[in-house]
Amino acid sequence: MYAMRVLRAHGLPDTSLQDVFRAVVVSHIEYAAPAWSGMCSAADRTRLDSLLRRSKRLGYCRIDQLDVADMFSAADDNFFSRIKSNSLHVLQPYLPDHNDIPYQLRARSQSLALINKLNSLMTPTSSYAYSTSTLTDLYIRVNDIH
């Protein structure tokens, strides 16, 4: 903010100030946002939003600049669309299969199927894999001990 005040004091026009703010501050917020926005706490987002509001009020930032939550959402959507459109992308094999839905509901931003976590995480030793007969046998054995 100090550098922006100095630039304004030296006579830089408002449009140029807004270009500098976009190139320096907004680019730092958007840099790798898909990677670090999930770790950003609500307090951090509030502080970033207050920085943008103060900059808009002082004329350093354009009025139509998105708030932080919208910037993070747009960065995520842009990142995901680049993965979907590039068949050679490193993360492409990790996307689920294409899901064809025979009925029409509302428009979706993606048409991929979700992974069934219970089926992929279930192992013979997990608590979900025990059958009712195994649990009944265990109950009988515990009661026989007492």
Backbone as ProteinMPNN parsed JSONL, in Angstrom:
{"seq_chain_A": "MYAMRVLRAHGLPDTSLQDVFRAVVVSHIEYAAPAWSGMCSAADRTRLDSLLRRSKRLGYCRIDQLDVADMFSAADDNFFSRIKSNSLHVLQPYLPDHNDIPYQLRARSQSLALINKLNSLMTPTSSYAYSTSTLTDLYIRVNDIH", "coords_chain_A": {"N_chain_A": [[0.826, -1.176, 0.0], [2.012, 1.157, 0.678], [3.805, 1.586, -1.43], [2.009, 2.038, -3.487], [0.879, 4.468, -2.672], [3.108, 6.105, -2.89], [3.576, 5.98, -5.65], [1.233, 7.229, -6.543], [1.621, 9.754, -5.408], [3.727, 10.633, -6.948], [2.457, 11.251, -9.238], [1.3, 9.313, -10.925], [-1.216, 8.177, -13.138], [-4.644, 7.122, -12.379], [-5.535, 4.866, -13.851], [-3.15, 3.633, -14.54], [-2.174, 3.109, -11.985], [-4.039, 1.188, -11.226], [-3.38, -0.804, -13.048], [-0.792, -1.466, -12.161], [-1.417, -2.396, -9.583], [-2.962, -4.631, -10.225], [-1.023, -6.157, -11.565], [0.856, -6.64, -9.577], [-0.256, -7.098, -6.872], [-2.77, -8.512, -7.161], [-1.963, -10.555, -8.859], [-0.217, -11.94, -7.188], [-1.991, -12.935, -5.299], [-3.541, -14.619, -6.895], [-1.661, -16.417, -7.778], [-0.887, -19.749, -8.004], [-3.271, -20.363, -6.733], [-5.205, -22.545, -6.879], [-3.765, -24.512, -5.56], [-3.135, -23.577, -2.942], [-5.423, -22.38, -1.899], [-7.225, -24.019, -0.584], [-6.086, -24.43, 1.887], [-6.295, -22.026, 3.039], [-7.448, -20.106, 5.655], [-10.593, -18.938, 7.092], [-10.176, -16.511, 8.344], [-7.894, -15.627, 7.019], [-8.924, -15.277, 4.43], [-10.741, -13.246, 4.95], [-9.011, -11.162, 5.639], [-7.673, -10.814, 3.19], [-9.848, -10.049, 1.6], [-10.493, -7.633, 2.867], [-8.223, -6.149, 2.247], [-8.55, -5.913, -0.542], [-10.982, -4.456, -0.615], [-10.231, -2.054, 0.655], [-8.324, -1.192, -1.162], [-9.918, -0.778, -3.409], [-11.484, 1.33, -2.467], [-9.547, 3.331, -2.184], [-8.852, 3.674, -4.783], [-6.889, 2.199, -6.008], [-7.427, -0.258, -7.043], [-9.49, -1.808, -9.498], [-13.042, -1.281, -9.641], [-14.648, -3.408, -10.429], [-13.276, -5.676, -9.687], [-12.995, -9.044, -8.692], [-14.033, -10.63, -5.608], [-12.145, -12.405, -3.07], [-13.019, -15.094, -2.673], [-14.401, -15.586, -5.065], [-12.296, -15.252, -6.835], [-10.681, -17.434, -6.138], [-12.422, -19.527, -6.795], [-12.734, -19.147, -9.566], [-10.097, -19.598, -10.371], [-9.807, -22.301, -9.679], [-11.75, -23.456, -11.377], [-10.689, -22.779, -13.874], [-8.24, -24.155, -13.798], [-9.15, -26.823, -13.604], [-10.572, -27.072, -16.011], [-8.481, -26.841, -17.828], [-7.131, -29.212, -17.298], [-9.06, -31.097, -18.064], [-9.327, -30.563, -20.813], [-6.847, -31.121, -21.944], [-5.477, -33.912, -23.092], [-2.997, -34.978, -22.595], [-2.196, -34.137, -20.152], [-0.66, -34.367, -16.93], [-2.293, -35.0, -14.745], [-4.525, -36.098, -15.929], [-5.019, -38.987, -16.067], [-6.03, -39.459, -13.513], [-8.568, -38.508, -13.372], [-12.036, -39.308, -13.028], [-14.077, -41.667, -14.929], [-15.976, -40.726, -17.871], [-19.306, -39.705, -17.406], [-22.329, -40.624, -18.63], [-25.441, -39.256, -18.629], [-28.765, -40.155, -18.888], [-30.988, -38.515, -18.591], [-32.208, -35.131, -18.413], [-31.228, -32.627, -16.357], [-30.367, -29.775, -14.509], [-27.85, -27.672, -15.959], [-24.51, -28.836, -15.821], [-21.234, -28.191, -14.562], [-19.305, -29.995, -15.134], [-18.934, -33.32, -16.507], [-18.218, -35.708, -15.297], [-17.921, -38.857, -13.596], [-18.373, -39.561, -10.134], [-16.122, -41.035, -7.78], [-16.704, -44.065, -6.101], [-16.196, -44.112, -2.876], [-16.47, -45.946, -0.762], [-16.337, -48.499, -1.959], [-13.762, -48.451, -3.026], [-12.172, -48.136, -0.797], [-12.704, -50.289, 0.824], [-11.517, -53.066, 2.477], [-10.625, -56.478, 3.268], [-9.986, -56.423, 5.972], [-11.198, -54.236, 7.014], [-13.704, -52.571, 8.994], [-16.118, -52.494, 7.704], [-16.262, -54.742, 6.188], [-16.992, -56.967, 7.66], [-19.26, -59.581, 8.045], [-22.689, -60.184, 9.058], [-22.906, -62.658, 10.249], [-20.319, -63.126, 11.207], [-20.116, -61.145, 13.153], [-22.129, -62.024, 14.858], [-21.07, -64.497, 15.671], [-18.827, -63.549, 17.057], [-20.084, -62.17, 19.161], [-21.309, -64.294, 20.479], [-19.05, -65.737, 21.334], [-17.874, -63.885, 23.098], [-19.83, -63.769, 25.103], [-19.744, -66.408, 25.988], [-17.342, -66.483, 27.329], [-17.79, -65.024, 29.655]], "CA_chain_A": [[0.0, 0.0, 0.0], [2.917, 2.306, 0.72], [4.322, 1.799, -2.777], [0.929, 2.616, -4.288], [0.782, 5.873, -2.279], [4.265, 6.804, -3.456], [3.334, 6.118, -7.085], [0.198, 8.254, -6.721], [2.219, 11.046, -5.065], [4.587, 11.033, -8.059], [1.626, 11.666, -10.366], [0.872, 8.218, -11.802], [-2.674, 8.206, -13.306], [-5.37, 6.043, -11.708], [-5.56, 3.646, -14.67], [-1.829, 3.001, -14.405], [-2.134, 2.557, -10.626], [-4.822, -0.044, -11.224], [-2.587, -1.813, -13.763], [0.282, -1.895, -11.255], [-2.034, -3.191, -8.519], [-3.333, -5.923, -10.817], [0.186, -6.903, -11.894], [1.638, -6.997, -8.394], [-1.003, -7.642, -5.734], [-3.747, -9.529, -7.569], [-1.232, -11.712, -9.399], [0.307, -12.71, -6.058], [-3.121, -13.657, -4.691], [-3.989, -15.669, -7.81], [-0.589, -17.36, -8.075], [-1.056, -21.09, -7.433], [-4.462, -20.375, -5.875], [-5.8, -23.873, -6.731], [-2.989, -25.333, -4.633], [-3.102, -23.106, -1.555], [-6.673, -21.793, -1.423], [-7.866, -24.949, 0.338], [-5.461, -24.285, 3.199], [-6.518, -20.65, 3.479], [-8.498, -20.059, 6.671], [-11.596, -17.882, 6.929], [-9.552, -15.259, 8.767], [-7.012, -15.197, 5.928], [-9.773, -14.777, 3.339], [-11.289, -11.962, 5.391], [-7.938, -10.168, 5.523], [-7.46, -10.541, 1.767], [-11.007, -9.271, 1.145], [-10.389, -6.261, 3.38], [-7.19, -5.5, 1.443], [-9.141, -5.544, -1.827], [-11.966, -3.393, -0.392], [-9.496, -0.827, 0.935], [-7.695, -0.773, -2.41], [-10.981, -0.227, -4.258], [-11.869, 2.618, -1.894], [-8.476, 4.29, -2.449], [-8.691, 3.82, -6.223], [-5.768, 1.409, -6.515], [-7.974, -1.466, -7.648], [-10.716, -1.568, -10.26], [-14.266, -1.544, -8.886], [-15.216, -4.7, -10.826], [-12.383, -6.76, -9.266], [-13.677, -10.1, -7.947], [-13.57, -10.84, -4.242], [-11.18, -13.502, -2.957], [-13.686, -16.381, -2.873], [-14.658, -15.719, -6.494], [-11.005, -15.438, -7.498], [-10.281, -18.822, -5.912], [-13.321, -20.382, -7.566], [-12.379, -19.004, -10.976], [-8.805, -20.266, -10.58], [-10.067, -23.737, -9.645], [-12.458, -23.825, -12.604], [-9.74, -22.656, -14.981], [-7.284, -25.255, -13.668], [-9.828, -28.075, -13.917], [-10.904, -27.11, -17.436], [-7.24, -27.127, -18.552], [-6.852, -30.642, -17.145], [-10.03, -31.847, -18.869], [-9.154, -30.343, -22.252], [-5.54, -31.593, -22.383], [-5.4, -35.359, -22.862], [-1.628, -35.328, -22.199], [-1.902, -33.547, -18.838], [-0.191, -35.348, -15.955], [-3.394, -35.383, -13.86], [-5.627, -36.643, -16.712], [-5.395, -40.368, -15.696], [-6.665, -39.509, -12.212], [-9.961, -38.103, -13.481], [-12.942, -40.445, -13.177], [-14.614, -41.879, -16.266], [-17.057, -39.856, -18.327], [-20.594, -40.209, -16.945], [-23.432, -40.248, -19.516], [-26.705, -39.221, -17.902], [-29.825, -40.208, -19.903], [-32.026, -37.528, -18.332], [-31.726, -33.751, -18.411], [-31.499, -31.802, -15.194], [-29.733, -28.487, -14.748], [-26.537, -27.754, -16.602], [-23.428, -29.127, -14.891], [-19.953, -27.657, -15.014], [-18.487, -31.119, -15.577], [-19.742, -34.514, -16.751], [-17.437, -36.846, -14.855], [-18.54, -39.643, -12.541], [-17.675, -39.545, -8.864], [-15.569, -42.318, -7.362], [-17.365, -44.623, -4.938], [-15.126, -44.24, -1.895], [-16.636, -47.141, 0.051], [-15.836, -49.659, -2.685], [-12.318, -48.376, -3.226], [-11.473, -48.19, 0.486], [-13.068, -51.485, 1.574], [-10.567, -54.17, 2.468], [-11.138, -57.539, 4.132], [-9.748, -56.168, 7.39], [-11.909, -53.05, 7.48], [-14.895, -52.879, 9.789], [-17.268, -52.611, 6.817], [-16.243, -56.027, 5.504], [-17.488, -58.033, 8.501], [-20.647, -59.955, 7.793], [-23.472, -60.276, 10.289], [-22.614, -63.932, 10.906], [-19.065, -62.953, 11.934], [-20.417, -60.363, 14.343], [-22.91, -62.888, 15.748], [-20.123, -65.442, 16.257], [-18.024, -62.809, 18.016], [-20.957, -61.888, 20.298], [-21.497, -65.554, 21.209], [-17.78, -66.048, 21.972], [-17.685, -62.98, 24.236], [-20.766, -64.191, 26.155], [-19.288, -67.702, 26.528], [-16.219, -66.233, 28.236], [-18.304, -64.535, 30.932]], "C_chain_A": [[0.887, 1.263, 0.0], [3.433, 2.62, -0.686], [3.26, 2.426, -3.672], [0.752, 4.097, -3.954], [1.923, 6.687, -2.88], [4.066, 7.014, -4.958], [2.283, 7.188, -7.366], [0.781, 9.652, -6.442], [3.128, 11.563, -6.18], [3.797, 11.314, -9.329], [1.214, 10.568, -11.317], [-0.653, 8.243, -11.922], [-3.345, 6.982, -12.673], [-5.403, 4.757, -12.529], [-4.234, 2.905, -14.583], [-1.656, 2.416, -13.004], [-2.89, 1.233, -10.561], [-4.102, -1.162, -11.972], [-1.459, -2.353, -12.881], [-0.279, -2.779, -10.147], [-2.394, -4.584, -9.034], [-2.089, -6.77, -11.066], [0.926, -7.389, -10.661], [0.787, -7.733, -7.353], [-1.936, -8.77, -6.154], [-3.04, -10.76, -8.129], [-0.639, -12.564, -8.274], [-0.808, -13.501, -5.377], [-3.517, -14.831, -5.575], [-2.925, -16.726, -8.076], [-0.782, -18.66, -7.301], [-2.249, -21.181, -6.488], [-5.14, -21.742, -5.8], [-5.06, -24.752, -5.725], [-3.128, -24.869, -3.186], [-4.415, -22.552, -1.042], [-7.42, -22.723, -0.465], [-7.316, -24.855, 1.745], [-5.682, -22.899, 3.8], [-7.686, -20.624, 4.472], [-9.477, -18.924, 6.387], [-11.021, -16.523, 7.336], [-8.621, -14.719, 7.677], [-7.812, -14.618, 4.768], [-10.363, -13.418, 3.696], [-10.238, -10.859, 5.265], [-7.661, -9.814, 4.069], [-8.614, -9.72, 1.187], [-10.932, -7.829, 1.633], [-9.308, -5.484, 2.633], [-7.765, -5.042, 0.1], [-10.164, -4.42, -1.676], [-11.287, -2.05, -0.154], [-8.842, -0.284, -0.337], [-8.722, -0.209, -3.385], [-11.366, 1.171, -3.776], [-10.83, 3.691, -2.208], [-8.212, 4.489, -3.942], [-7.524, 3.056, -6.803], [-6.241, 0.213, -7.328], [-9.246, -1.107, -8.411], [-11.93, -1.98, -9.429], [-14.827, -2.924, -9.203], [-14.306, -5.884, -10.483], [-13.161, -7.762, -8.413], [-13.187, -10.15, -6.504], [-12.747, -12.13, -4.197], [-11.829, -14.863, -3.214], [-13.966, -16.613, -4.356], [-13.365, -15.895, -7.283], [-10.52, -16.879, -7.339], [-11.132, -19.776, -6.735], [-12.989, -20.327, -9.057], [-11.05, -19.696, -11.278], [-8.972, -21.778, -10.578], [-10.748, -24.207, -10.928], [-11.53, -23.787, -13.812], [-8.741, -23.814, -14.973], [-7.924, -26.584, -14.076], [-10.177, -28.171, -15.399], [-9.649, -27.359, -18.277], [-6.864, -28.604, -18.445], [-7.769, -31.457, -18.039], [-9.753, -31.728, -20.359], [-7.825, -30.881, -22.786], [-5.408, -33.078, -22.059], [-4.014, -35.812, -22.424], [-1.256, -34.753, -20.832], [-1.563, -34.653, -17.842], [-1.333, -35.853, -15.07], [-4.569, -36.017, -14.596], [-5.983, -38.084, -16.314], [-6.13, -40.463, -14.357], [-8.117, -39.037, -12.233], [-10.848, -39.331, -13.606], [-13.475, -40.528, -14.602], [-15.739, -40.91, -16.564], [-18.394, -40.49, -17.951], [-21.688, -39.704, -17.89], [-24.734, -40.362, -18.743], [-27.837, -39.189, -18.925], [-30.919, -39.157, -19.705], [-31.404, -36.138, -18.242], [-32.173, -33.042, -17.138], [-30.911, -30.423, -15.48], [-28.355, -28.696, -15.366], [-25.457, -27.947, -15.545], [-22.135, -28.566, -15.447], [-19.011, -28.759, -15.492], [-19.379, -32.337, -15.727], [-18.98, -35.776, -16.366], [-18.149, -37.558, -13.711], [-17.71, -39.532, -11.268], [-17.197, -40.947, -8.522], [-16.324, -42.782, -6.127], [-16.288, -44.928, -3.901], [-15.26, -45.51, -1.068], [-16.092, -48.371, -0.661], [-14.328, -49.618, -2.834], [-11.547, -48.486, -1.916], [-11.718, -49.496, 1.248], [-12.026, -52.582, 1.379], [-11.113, -55.258, 3.374], [-10.933, -57.274, 5.616], [-10.524, -54.965, 7.902], [-13.186, -53.452, 8.191], [-16.124, -53.03, 8.919], [-17.375, -54.024, 6.229], [-16.778, -57.162, 6.368], [-18.943, -58.335, 8.178], [-21.374, -60.073, 9.128], [-23.206, -61.597, 11.001], [-21.321, -63.837, 11.703], [-19.305, -62.167, 13.215], [-21.229, -61.179, 15.349], [-21.996, -63.897, 16.433], [-19.269, -64.77, 17.32], [-18.834, -62.525, 19.284], [-21.14, -63.146, 21.141], [-20.219, -65.901, 21.959], [-17.538, -65.167, 23.192], [-18.598, -63.392, 25.379], [-20.372, -65.532, 26.76], [-18.151, -67.519, 27.515], [-16.718, -65.831, 29.607], [-19.153, -65.594, 31.496]], "O_chain_A": [[0.547, 2.284, -0.598], [3.49, 3.784, -1.085], [3.578, 3.255, -4.524], [0.502, 4.903, -4.85], [1.726, 7.819, -3.322], [4.35, 8.091, -5.481], [2.42, 7.965, -8.311], [0.474, 10.611, -7.151], [3.289, 12.772, -6.347], [4.38, 11.584, -10.379], [0.805, 10.868, -12.439], [-1.334, 8.322, -10.9], [-2.71, 5.949, -12.46], [-5.307, 3.667, -11.966], [-4.209, 1.675, -14.555], [-1.061, 1.35, -12.847], [-2.442, 0.28, -9.924], [-4.192, -2.328, -11.588], [-1.205, -3.557, -12.861], [0.318, -3.801, -9.808], [-2.16, -5.587, -8.359], [-2.099, -7.973, -10.806], [1.56, -8.443, -10.696], [1.09, -8.872, -6.999], [-1.902, -9.857, -5.577], [-3.478, -11.886, -7.894], [-0.569, -13.786, -8.4], [-0.582, -14.624, -4.927], [-3.799, -15.919, -5.072], [-3.244, -17.817, -8.547], [-0.832, -18.653, -6.071], [-2.244, -21.979, -5.551], [-5.627, -22.091, -4.725], [-5.658, -25.635, -5.11], [-3.23, -25.704, -2.287], [-4.525, -22.272, 0.152], [-8.176, -22.249, 0.383], [-8.019, -25.173, 2.704], [-5.295, -22.641, 4.939], [-8.786, -21.074, 4.152], [-9.219, -18.061, 5.548], [-11.351, -15.502, 6.733], [-8.564, -13.512, 7.441], [-7.433, -13.6, 4.189], [-10.471, -12.54, 2.84], [-10.547, -9.75, 4.83], [-7.438, -8.648, 3.745], [-8.396, -8.811, 0.385], [-11.27, -6.905, 0.893], [-9.459, -4.283, 2.408], [-7.504, -3.925, -0.344], [-10.216, -3.521, -2.516], [-11.712, -1.028, -0.693], [-8.809, 0.926, -0.561], [-8.427, 0.741, -4.111], [-11.552, 2.083, -4.581], [-11.189, 4.839, -2.472], [-7.44, 5.368, -4.325], [-7.191, 3.238, -7.974], [-5.525, -0.268, -8.206], [-9.987, -0.209, -8.011], [-11.858, -2.905, -8.62], [-15.426, -3.555, -8.331], [-14.554, -6.995, -10.952], [-13.902, -7.369, -7.512], [-12.057, -9.758, -6.214], [-12.671, -12.856, -5.188], [-11.247, -15.7, -3.904], [-13.785, -17.726, -4.851], [-13.341, -16.607, -8.287], [-10.01, -17.475, -8.288], [-10.612, -20.733, -7.31], [-12.968, -21.359, -9.728], [-10.9, -20.313, -12.333], [-8.35, -22.469, -11.384], [-10.371, -25.231, -11.498], [-11.584, -24.666, -14.671], [-8.435, -24.384, -16.021], [-7.32, -27.373, -14.803], [-10.085, -29.251, -15.983], [-9.725, -28.01, -19.32], [-6.337, -29.181, -19.396], [-7.325, -32.396, -18.699], [-9.928, -32.699, -21.095], [-7.7, -31.079, -23.994], [-5.246, -33.457, -20.899], [-3.867, -36.929, -21.927], [-0.108, -34.876, -20.406], [-2.12, -35.748, -17.911], [-1.337, -37.022, -14.685], [-5.529, -36.44, -13.951], [-7.173, -38.389, -16.228], [-6.793, -41.468, -14.099], [-8.821, -39.152, -11.23], [-10.448, -40.309, -14.237], [-13.344, -39.585, -15.382], [-16.367, -40.351, -15.665], [-18.591, -41.687, -18.159], [-21.95, -38.503, -17.951], [-25.087, -41.438, -18.261], [-27.875, -38.283, -19.757], [-31.716, -38.944, -20.62], [-30.201, -36.003, -18.018], [-33.369, -32.884, -16.891], [-30.967, -29.963, -16.621], [-27.783, -29.783, -15.288], [-25.482, -27.299, -14.499], [-21.96, -28.476, -16.662], [-18.029, -28.482, -16.181], [-20.462, -32.389, -15.143], [-19.09, -36.8, -17.041], [-18.892, -36.937, -12.95], [-16.485, -39.423, -11.325], [-17.807, -41.934, -8.934], [-16.562, -41.997, -5.209], [-15.549, -45.903, -4.042], [-14.245, -46.103, -0.702], [-15.447, -49.208, -0.03], [-13.678, -50.661, -2.774], [-10.383, -48.888, -1.921], [-11.014, -49.783, 2.217], [-11.705, -52.966, 0.254], [-11.997, -54.981, 4.185], [-11.642, -57.848, 6.442], [-10.514, -54.695, 9.103], [-13.686, -54.561, 8.0], [-17.099, -53.642, 9.353], [-18.456, -54.448, 5.82], [-17.003, -58.251, 5.841], [-19.759, -57.422, 8.054], [-20.753, -60.063, 10.191], [-23.271, -61.657, 12.229], [-21.232, -64.419, 12.784], [-18.745, -62.502, 14.258], [-21.037, -61.042, 16.557], [-22.122, -64.134, 17.634], [-19.013, -65.356, 18.372], [-18.294, -62.637, 20.385], [-21.13, -63.081, 22.371], [-20.288, -66.322, 23.114], [-17.048, -65.649, 24.214], [-18.171, -63.365, 26.533], [-20.642, -65.771, 27.937], [-18.006, -68.314, 28.443], [-16.149, -66.239, 30.619], [-19.71, -65.425, 32.581]]}, "name": "protein", "num_of_chains": 1, "seq": "MYAMRVLRAHGLPDTSLQDVFRAVVVSHIEYAAPAWSGMCSAADRTRLDSLLRRSKRLGYCRIDQLDVADMFSAADDNFFSRIKSNSLHVLQPYLPDHNDIPYQLRARSQSLALINKLNSLMTPTSSYAYSTSTLTDLYIRVNDIH"}
